[in-house]
Amino acid sequence: MYLPFLAETGSTAVLVRPDYYAFGGAADRAGLARLVAGLRAGLVAPAPSSAG
């Protein structure tokens, strides 16, 4: 299922979202670390603002 994505992007790893879409691909460990860091950054909820 993800082999065409891997071939088209030159990736050796793919990070797949829970809805089965590819979040992104990486060609090496460093790229995978950047990909995971990007995912983590996107998952962090903003701090609630205090109205006051």
mmCIF file as Biopython writes it, N, C-alpha, C and O atoms, coordinates in Angstrom:
data_model
#
loop_
_atom_site.group_PDB
_atom_site.id
_atom_site.type_symbol
_atom_site.label_atom_id
_atom_site.label_alt_id
_atom_site.label_comp_id
_atom_site.label_asym_id
_atom_site.label_entity_id
_atom_site.label_seq_id
_atom_site.pdbx_PDB_ins_code
_atom_site.Cartn_x
_atom_site.Cartn_y
_atom_site.Cartn_z
_atom_site.occupancy
_atom_site.B_iso_or_equiv
_atom_site.auth_seq_id
_atom_site.auth_asym_id
_atom_site.pdbx_PDB_model_num
ATOM 1   N N  . MET A ? 1  ? 0.819  -1.179 0.000  1.0 0.0 1  A 1 
ATOM 2   C CA . MET A ? 1  ? 0.000  0.000  0.000  1.0 0.0 1  A 1 
ATOM 3   C C  . MET A ? 1  ? 0.876  1.261  0.000  1.0 0.0 1  A 1 
ATOM 4   O O  . MET A ? 1  ? 0.567  2.215  -0.714 1.0 0.0 1  A 1 
ATOM 5   N N  . TYR A ? 2  ? 1.939  1.285  0.769  1.0 0.0 2  A 1 
ATOM 6   C CA . TYR A ? 2  ? 2.802  2.461  0.850  1.0 0.0 2  A 1 
ATOM 7   C C  . TYR A ? 2  ? 4.049  2.331  -0.018 1.0 0.0 2  A 1 
ATOM 8   O O  . TYR A ? 2  ? 4.857  3.258  -0.073 1.0 0.0 2  A 1 
ATOM 9   N N  . LEU A ? 3  ? 4.216  1.216  -0.685 1.0 0.0 3  A 1 
ATOM 10  C CA . LEU A ? 3  ? 5.399  1.033  -1.522 1.0 0.0 3  A 1 
ATOM 11  C C  . LEU A ? 3  ? 5.492  2.076  -2.637 1.0 0.0 3  A 1 
ATOM 12  O O  . LEU A ? 3  ? 6.587  2.576  -2.894 1.0 0.0 3  A 1 
ATOM 13  N N  . PRO A ? 4  ? 4.395  2.426  -3.309 1.0 0.0 4  A 1 
ATOM 14  C CA . PRO A ? 4  ? 4.514  3.482  -4.322 1.0 0.0 4  A 1 
ATOM 15  C C  . PRO A ? 4  ? 4.979  4.814  -3.717 1.0 0.0 4  A 1 
ATOM 16  O O  . PRO A ? 4  ? 5.788  5.516  -4.325 1.0 0.0 4  A 1 
ATOM 17  N N  . PHE A ? 5  ? 4.480  5.164  -2.538 1.0 0.0 5  A 1 
ATOM 18  C CA . PHE A ? 5  ? 4.911  6.396  -1.865 1.0 0.0 5  A 1 
ATOM 19  C C  . PHE A ? 5  ? 6.408  6.337  -1.577 1.0 0.0 5  A 1 
ATOM 20  O O  . PHE A ? 5  ? 7.133  7.298  -1.836 1.0 0.0 5  A 1 
ATOM 21  N N  . LEU A ? 6  ? 6.864  5.217  -1.046 1.0 0.0 6  A 1 
ATOM 22  C CA . LEU A ? 6  ? 8.289  5.074  -0.732 1.0 0.0 6  A 1 
ATOM 23  C C  . LEU A ? 6  ? 9.137  5.203  -1.995 1.0 0.0 6  A 1 
ATOM 24  O O  . LEU A ? 6  ? 10.174 5.866  -1.992 1.0 0.0 6  A 1 
ATOM 25  N N  . ALA A ? 7  ? 8.690  4.568  -3.066 1.0 0.0 7  A 1 
ATOM 26  C CA . ALA A ? 7  ? 9.446  4.620  -4.314 1.0 0.0 7  A 1 
ATOM 27  C C  . ALA A ? 7  ? 9.456  6.025  -4.897 1.0 0.0 7  A 1 
ATOM 28  O O  . ALA A ? 7  ? 10.500 6.491  -5.353 1.0 0.0 7  A 1 
ATOM 29  N N  . GLU A ? 8  ? 8.318  6.710  -4.891 1.0 0.0 8  A 1 
ATOM 30  C CA . GLU A ? 8  ? 8.224  8.052  -5.473 1.0 0.0 8  A 1 
ATOM 31  C C  . GLU A ? 8  ? 9.045  9.080  -4.704 1.0 0.0 8  A 1 
ATOM 32  O O  . GLU A ? 8  ? 9.599  10.004 -5.298 1.0 0.0 8  A 1 
ATOM 33  N N  . THR A ? 9  ? 9.124  8.921  -3.389 1.0 0.0 9  A 1 
ATOM 34  C CA . THR A ? 9  ? 9.813  9.921  -2.564 1.0 0.0 9  A 1 
ATOM 35  C C  . THR A ? 9  ? 11.255 9.539  -2.251 1.0 0.0 9  A 1 
ATOM 36  O O  . THR A ? 9  ? 11.998 10.348 -1.694 1.0 0.0 9  A 1 
ATOM 37  N N  . GLY A ? 10 ? 11.658 8.338  -2.592 1.0 0.0 10 A 1 
ATOM 38  C CA . GLY A ? 10 ? 13.007 7.889  -2.263 1.0 0.0 10 A 1 
ATOM 39  C C  . GLY A ? 10 ? 13.188 7.622  -0.782 1.0 0.0 10 A 1 
ATOM 40  O O  . GLY A ? 10 ? 14.306 7.644  -0.267 1.0 0.0 10 A 1 
ATOM 41  N N  . SER A ? 11 ? 12.083 7.369  -0.103 1.0 0.0 11 A 1 
ATOM 42  C CA . SER A ? 11 ? 12.112 7.140  1.341  1.0 0.0 11 A 1 
ATOM 43  C C  . SER A ? 11 ? 12.318 5.664  1.661  1.0 0.0 11 A 1 
ATOM 44  O O  . SER A ? 11 ? 11.991 4.784  0.865  1.0 0.0 11 A 1 
ATOM 45  N N  . THR A ? 12 ? 12.869 5.417  2.847  1.0 0.0 12 A 1 
ATOM 46  C CA . THR A ? 12 ? 13.001 4.050  3.339  1.0 0.0 12 A 1 
ATOM 47  C C  . THR A ? 12 ? 12.077 3.808  4.525  1.0 0.0 12 A 1 
ATOM 48  O O  . THR A ? 12 ? 11.921 2.677  4.983  1.0 0.0 12 A 1 
ATOM 49  N N  . ALA A ? 13 ? 11.462 4.891  5.021  1.0 0.0 13 A 1 
ATOM 50  C CA . ALA A ? 13 ? 10.526 4.788  6.151  1.0 0.0 13 A 1 
ATOM 51  C C  . ALA A ? 13 ? 9.376  5.749  5.903  1.0 0.0 13 A 1 
ATOM 52  O O  . ALA A ? 13 ? 9.553  6.805  5.295  1.0 0.0 13 A 1 
ATOM 53  N N  . VAL A ? 14 ? 8.208  5.376  6.376  1.0 0.0 14 A 1 
ATOM 54  C CA . VAL A ? 14 ? 7.043  6.241  6.251  1.0 0.0 14 A 1 
ATOM 55  C C  . VAL A ? 14 ? 6.339  6.304  7.601  1.0 0.0 14 A 1 
ATOM 56  O O  . VAL A ? 14 ? 6.182  5.289  8.278  1.0 0.0 14 A 1 
ATOM 57  N N  . LEU A ? 15 ? 5.921  7.499  7.983  1.0 0.0 15 A 1 
ATOM 58  C CA . LEU A ? 15 ? 5.172  7.700  9.217  1.0 0.0 15 A 1 
ATOM 59  C C  . LEU A ? 15 ? 3.709  7.835  8.816  1.0 0.0 15 A 1 
ATOM 60  O O  . LEU A ? 15 ? 3.331  8.759  8.095  1.0 0.0 15 A 1 
ATOM 61  N N  . VAL A ? 16 ? 2.891  6.898  9.295  1.0 0.0 16 A 1 
ATOM 62  C CA . VAL A ? 16 ? 1.499  6.809  8.874  1.0 0.0 16 A 1 
ATOM 63  C C  . VAL A ? 16 ? 0.583  7.308  9.980  1.0 0.0 16 A 1 
ATOM 64  O O  . VAL A ? 16 ? 0.712  6.905  11.136 1.0 0.0 16 A 1 
ATOM 65  N N  . ARG A ? 17 ? -0.350 8.197  9.613  1.0 0.0 17 A 1 
ATOM 66  C CA . ARG A ? 17 ? -1.315 8.729  10.561 1.0 0.0 17 A 1 
ATOM 67  C C  . ARG A ? 17 ? -2.353 7.654  10.892 1.0 0.0 17 A 1 
ATOM 68  O O  . ARG A ? 17 ? -2.476 6.667  10.167 1.0 0.0 17 A 1 
ATOM 69  N N  . PRO A ? 18 ? -3.096 7.842  11.978 1.0 0.0 18 A 1 
ATOM 70  C CA . PRO A ? 18 ? -4.137 6.865  12.341 1.0 0.0 18 A 1 
ATOM 71  C C  . PRO A ? 18 ? -5.215 6.684  11.277 1.0 0.0 18 A 1 
ATOM 72  O O  . PRO A ? 18 ? -5.874 5.645  11.237 1.0 0.0 18 A 1 
ATOM 73  N N  . ASP A ? 19 ? -5.403 7.693  10.409 1.0 0.0 19 A 1 
ATOM 74  C CA . ASP A ? 19 ? -6.393 7.561  9.341  1.0 0.0 19 A 1 
ATOM 75  C C  . ASP A ? 19 ? -5.770 6.972  8.070  1.0 0.0 19 A 1 
ATOM 76  O O  . ASP A ? 19 ? -6.373 7.014  6.998  1.0 0.0 19 A 1 
ATOM 77  N N  . TYR A ? 20 ? -4.568 6.428  8.199  1.0 0.0 20 A 1 
ATOM 78  C CA . TYR A ? 20 ? -3.845 5.701  7.155  1.0 0.0 20 A 1 
ATOM 79  C C  . TYR A ? 20 ? -3.254 6.580  6.057  1.0 0.0 20 A 1 
ATOM 80  O O  . TYR A ? 20 ? -2.760 6.055  5.059  1.0 0.0 20 A 1 
ATOM 81  N N  . TYR A ? 21 ? -3.292 7.892  6.214  1.0 0.0 21 A 1 
ATOM 82  C CA . TYR A ? 21 ? -2.584 8.762  5.285  1.0 0.0 21 A 1 
ATOM 83  C C  . TYR A ? 21 ? -1.127 8.842  5.716  1.0 0.0 21 A 1 
ATOM 84  O O  . TYR A ? 21 ? -0.814 8.777  6.904  1.0 0.0 21 A 1 
ATOM 85  N N  . ALA A ? 22 ? -0.249 8.983  4.742  1.0 0.0 22 A 1 
ATOM 86  C CA . ALA A ? 22 ? 1.173  9.126  5.050  1.0 0.0 22 A 1 
ATOM 87  C C  . ALA A ? 22 ? 1.432  10.534 5.556  1.0 0.0 22 A 1 
ATOM 88  O O  . ALA A ? 22 ? 1.159  11.508 4.853  1.0 0.0 22 A 1 
ATOM 89  N N  . PHE A ? 23 ? 1.957  10.650 6.770  1.0 0.0 23 A 1 
ATOM 90  C CA . PHE A ? 23 ? 2.345  11.954 7.314  1.0 0.0 23 A 1 
ATOM 91  C C  . PHE A ? 23 ? 3.587  12.450 6.595  1.0 0.0 23 A 1 
ATOM 92  O O  . PHE A ? 23 ? 3.733  13.645 6.338  1.0 0.0 23 A 1 
ATOM 93  N N  . GLY A ? 24 ? 4.482  11.521 6.273  1.0 0.0 24 A 1 
ATOM 94  C CA . GLY A ? 24 ? 5.698  11.879 5.560  1.0 0.0 24 A 1 
ATOM 95  C C  . GLY A ? 24 ? 6.633  10.697 5.464  1.0 0.0 24 A 1 
ATOM 96  O O  . GLY A ? 24 ? 6.391  9.641  6.050  1.0 0.0 24 A 1 
ATOM 97  N N  . GLY A ? 25 ? 7.688  10.886 4.729  1.0 0.0 25 A 1 
ATOM 98  C CA . GLY A ? 25 ? 8.672  9.838  4.548  1.0 0.0 25 A 1 
ATOM 99  C C  . GLY A ? 25 ? 10.062 10.342 4.847  1.0 0.0 25 A 1 
ATOM 100 O O  . GLY A ? 25 ? 10.309 11.548 4.852  1.0 0.0 25 A 1 
ATOM 101 N N  . ALA A ? 26 ? 10.965 9.424  5.095  1.0 0.0 26 A 1 
ATOM 102 C CA . ALA A ? 26 ? 12.352 9.767  5.399  1.0 0.0 26 A 1 
ATOM 103 C C  . ALA A ? 26 ? 13.279 8.772  4.718  1.0 0.0 26 A 1 
ATOM 104 O O  . ALA A ? 26 ? 12.968 7.587  4.599  1.0 0.0 26 A 1 
ATOM 105 N N  . ALA A ? 27 ? 14.413 9.274  4.279  1.0 0.0 27 A 1 
ATOM 106 C CA . ALA A ? 27 ? 15.387 8.435  3.601  1.0 0.0 27 A 1 
ATOM 107 C C  . ALA A ? 27 ? 16.408 7.828  4.558  1.0 0.0 27 A 1 
ATOM 108 O O  . ALA A ? 27 ? 17.066 6.843  4.224  1.0 0.0 27 A 1 
ATOM 109 N N  . ASP A ? 28 ? 16.542 8.419  5.760  1.0 0.0 28 A 1 
ATOM 110 C CA . ASP A ? 28 ? 17.540 7.916  6.708  1.0 0.0 28 A 1 
ATOM 111 C C  . ASP A ? 28 ? 17.087 8.216  8.143  1.0 0.0 28 A 1 
ATOM 112 O O  . ASP A ? 28 ? 16.021 8.789  8.369  1.0 0.0 28 A 1 
ATOM 113 N N  . ARG A ? 29 ? 17.923 7.814  9.097  1.0 0.0 29 A 1 
ATOM 114 C CA . ARG A ? 29 ? 17.559 8.000  10.512 1.0 0.0 29 A 1 
ATOM 115 C C  . ARG A ? 29 ? 17.406 9.469  10.890 1.0 0.0 29 A 1 
ATOM 116 O O  . ARG A ? 29 ? 16.504 9.834  11.644 1.0 0.0 29 A 1 
ATOM 117 N N  . ALA A ? 30 ? 18.290 10.305 10.363 1.0 0.0 30 A 1 
ATOM 118 C CA . ALA A ? 30 ? 18.205 11.730 10.670 1.0 0.0 30 A 1 
ATOM 119 C C  . ALA A ? 30 ? 16.906 12.318 10.129 1.0 0.0 30 A 1 
ATOM 120 O O  . ALA A ? 30 ? 16.257 13.122 10.799 1.0 0.0 30 A 1 
ATOM 121 N N  . GLY A ? 31 ? 16.532 11.922 8.929  1.0 0.0 31 A 1 
ATOM 122 C CA . GLY A ? 31 ? 15.282 12.389 8.350  1.0 0.0 31 A 1 
ATOM 123 C C  . GLY A ? 31 ? 14.083 11.901 9.135  1.0 0.0 31 A 1 
ATOM 124 O O  . GLY A ? 31 ? 13.104 12.629 9.300  1.0 0.0 31 A 1 
ATOM 125 N N  . LEU A ? 32 ? 14.155 10.679 9.617  1.0 0.0 32 A 1 
ATOM 126 C CA . LEU A ? 32 ? 13.068 10.130 10.424 1.0 0.0 32 A 1 
ATOM 127 C C  . LEU A ? 32 ? 12.952 10.886 11.743 1.0 0.0 32 A 1 
ATOM 128 O O  . LEU A ? 32 ? 11.845 11.158 12.208 1.0 0.0 32 A 1 
ATOM 129 N N  . ALA A ? 33 ? 14.080 11.223 12.342 1.0 0.0 33 A 1 
ATOM 130 C CA . ALA A ? 33 ? 14.061 11.994 13.590 1.0 0.0 33 A 1 
ATOM 131 C C  . ALA A ? 33 ? 13.413 13.361 13.359 1.0 0.0 33 A 1 
ATOM 132 O O  . ALA A ? 33 ? 12.636 13.823 14.194 1.0 0.0 33 A 1 
ATOM 133 N N  . ARG A ? 34 ? 13.725 14.009 12.238 1.0 0.0 34 A 1 
ATOM 134 C CA . ARG A ? 34 ? 13.106 15.302 11.916 1.0 0.0 34 A 1 
ATOM 135 C C  . ARG A ? 34 ? 11.607 15.140 11.683 1.0 0.0 34 A 1 
ATOM 136 O O  . ARG A ? 34 ? 10.819 15.986 12.105 1.0 0.0 34 A 1 
ATOM 137 N N  . LEU A ? 35 ? 11.215 14.079 11.027 1.0 0.0 35 A 1 
ATOM 138 C CA . LEU A ? 35 ? 9.809  13.811 10.755 1.0 0.0 35 A 1 
ATOM 139 C C  . LEU A ? 35 ? 9.032  13.619 12.052 1.0 0.0 35 A 1 
ATOM 140 O O  . LEU A ? 35 ? 7.952  14.185 12.221 1.0 0.0 35 A 1 
ATOM 141 N N  . VAL A ? 36 ? 9.576  12.827 12.962 1.0 0.0 36 A 1 
ATOM 142 C CA . VAL A ? 36 ? 8.923  12.599 14.254 1.0 0.0 36 A 1 
ATOM 143 C C  . VAL A ? 36 ? 8.876  13.896 15.060 1.0 0.0 36 A 1 
ATOM 144 O O  . VAL A ? 36 ? 7.874  14.178 15.719 1.0 0.0 36 A 1 
ATOM 145 N N  . ALA A ? 37 ? 9.939  14.680 15.013 1.0 0.0 37 A 1 
ATOM 146 C CA . ALA A ? 37 ? 9.942  15.962 15.723 1.0 0.0 37 A 1 
ATOM 147 C C  . ALA A ? 37 ? 8.857  16.880 15.176 1.0 0.0 37 A 1 
ATOM 148 O O  . ALA A ? 37 ? 8.192  17.581 15.938 1.0 0.0 37 A 1 
ATOM 149 N N  . GLY A ? 38 ? 8.677  16.877 13.876 1.0 0.0 38 A 1 
ATOM 150 C CA . GLY A ? 38 ? 7.621  17.682 13.269 1.0 0.0 38 A 1 
ATOM 151 C C  . GLY A ? 38 ? 6.245  17.226 13.690 1.0 0.0 38 A 1 
ATOM 152 O O  . GLY A ? 38 ? 5.361  18.047 13.935 1.0 0.0 38 A 1 
ATOM 153 N N  . LEU A ? 39 ? 6.057  15.921 13.776 1.0 0.0 39 A 1 
ATOM 154 C CA . LEU A ? 39 ? 4.777  15.386 14.238 1.0 0.0 39 A 1 
ATOM 155 C C  . LEU A ? 39 ? 4.534  15.777 15.683 1.0 0.0 39 A 1 
ATOM 156 O O  . LEU A ? 39 ? 3.437  16.212 16.035 1.0 0.0 39 A 1 
ATOM 157 N N  . ARG A ? 40 ? 5.548  15.626 16.524 1.0 0.0 40 A 1 
ATOM 158 C CA . ARG A ? 40 ? 5.393  15.997 17.933 1.0 0.0 40 A 1 
ATOM 159 C C  . ARG A ? 40 ? 5.051  17.473 18.084 1.0 0.0 40 A 1 
ATOM 160 O O  . ARG A ? 40 ? 4.193  17.831 18.891 1.0 0.0 40 A 1 
ATOM 161 N N  . ALA A ? 41 ? 5.705  18.322 17.324 1.0 0.0 41 A 1 
ATOM 162 C CA . ALA A ? 41 ? 5.439  19.753 17.397 1.0 0.0 41 A 1 
ATOM 163 C C  . ALA A ? 41 ? 3.991  20.061 17.026 1.0 0.0 41 A 1 
ATOM 164 O O  . ALA A ? 41 ? 3.375  20.961 17.596 1.0 0.0 41 A 1 
ATOM 165 N N  . GLY A ? 42 ? 3.458  19.312 16.073 1.0 0.0 42 A 1 
ATOM 166 C CA . GLY A ? 42 ? 2.088  19.517 15.658 1.0 0.0 42 A 1 
ATOM 167 C C  . GLY A ? 42 ? 1.068  18.972 16.644 1.0 0.0 42 A 1 
ATOM 168 O O  . GLY A ? 42 ? -0.095 19.373 16.625 1.0 0.0 42 A 1 
ATOM 169 N N  . LEU A ? 43 ? 1.496  18.066 17.499 1.0 0.0 43 A 1 
ATOM 170 C CA . LEU A ? 43 ? 0.576  17.462 18.460 1.0 0.0 43 A 1 
ATOM 171 C C  . LEU A ? 43 ? 0.484  18.223 19.770 1.0 0.0 43 A 1 
ATOM 172 O O  . LEU A ? 43 ? -0.422 17.977 20.566 1.0 0.0 43 A 1 
ATOM 173 N N  . VAL A ? 44 ? 1.400  19.134 20.001 1.0 0.0 44 A 1 
ATOM 174 C CA . VAL A ? 44 ? 1.412  19.883 21.252 1.0 0.0 44 A 1 
ATOM 175 C C  . VAL A ? 44 ? 0.250  20.871 21.251 1.0 0.0 44 A 1 
ATOM 176 O O  . VAL A ? 44 ? 0.131  21.714 20.361 1.0 0.0 44 A 1 
ATOM 177 N N  . ALA A ? 45 ? -0.587 20.753 22.249 1.0 0.0 45 A 1 
ATOM 178 C CA . ALA A ? 45 ? -1.736 21.654 22.357 1.0 0.0 45 A 1 
ATOM 179 C C  . ALA A ? 45 ? -1.276 23.008 22.880 1.0 0.0 45 A 1 
ATOM 180 O O  . ALA A ? 45 ? -0.431 23.072 23.772 1.0 0.0 45 A 1 
ATOM 181 N N  . PRO A ? 46 ? -1.818 24.080 22.338 1.0 0.0 46 A 1 
ATOM 182 C CA . PRO A ? 46 ? -1.438 25.401 22.839 1.0 0.0 46 A 1 
ATOM 183 C C  . PRO A ? 46 ? -1.945 25.599 24.264 1.0 0.0 46 A 1 
ATOM 184 O O  . PRO A ? 46 ? -2.998 25.079 24.632 1.0 0.0 46 A 1 
ATOM 185 N N  . ALA A ? 47 ? -1.200 26.345 25.053 1.0 0.0 47 A 1 
ATOM 186 C CA . ALA A ? 47 ? -1.598 26.620 26.436 1.0 0.0 47 A 1 
ATOM 187 C C  . ALA A ? 47 ? -2.852 27.492 26.432 1.0 0.0 47 A 1 
ATOM 188 O O  . ALA A ? 47 ? -2.949 28.442 25.655 1.0 0.0 47 A 1 
ATOM 189 N N  . PRO A ? 48 ? -3.791 27.177 27.281 1.0 0.0 48 A 1 
ATOM 190 C CA . PRO A ? 48 ? -5.001 27.994 27.322 1.0 0.0 48 A 1 
ATOM 191 C C  . PRO A ? 48 ? -4.665 29.406 27.800 1.0 0.0 48 A 1 
ATOM 192 O O  . PRO A ? 48 ? -3.856 29.601 28.707 1.0 0.0 48 A 1 
ATOM 193 N N  . SER A ? 49 ? -5.302 30.370 27.173 1.0 0.0 49 A 1 
ATOM 194 C CA . SER A ? 49 ? -5.061 31.754 27.596 1.0 0.0 49 A 1 
ATOM 195 C C  . SER A ? 49 ? -5.987 32.084 28.758 1.0 0.0 49 A 1 
ATOM 196 O O  . SER A ? 49 ? -7.138 31.653 28.811 1.0 0.0 49 A 1 
ATOM 197 N N  . SER A ? 50 ? -5.446 32.859 29.679 1.0 0.0 50 A 1 
ATOM 198 C CA . SER A ? 50 ? -6.263 33.215 30.841 1.0 0.0 50 A 1 
ATOM 199 C C  . SER A ? 50 ? -6.947 34.554 30.566 1.0 0.0 50 A 1 
ATOM 200 O O  . SER A ? 50 ? -6.302 35.573 30.320 1.0 0.0 50 A 1 
ATOM 201 N N  . ALA A ? 51 ? -8.240 34.510 30.618 1.0 0.0 51 A 1 
ATOM 202 C CA . ALA A ? 51 ? -9.007 35.754 30.428 1.0 0.0 51 A 1 
ATOM 203 C C  . ALA A ? 51 ? -9.141 36.425 31.774 1.0 0.0 51 A 1 
ATOM 204 O O  . ALA A ? 51 ? -9.492 35.796 32.772 1.0 0.0 51 A 1 
ATOM 205 N N  . GLY A ? 52 ? -8.859 37.693 31.783 1.0 0.0 52 A 1 
ATOM 206 C CA . GLY A ? 52 ? -8.873 38.199 33.109 1.0 0.0 52 A 1 
ATOM 207 C C  . GLY A ? 52 ? -9.102 39.549 33.385 1.0 0.0 52 A 1 
ATOM 208 O O  . GLY A ? 52 ? -9.107 39.949 34.550 1.0 0.0 52 A 1 
#
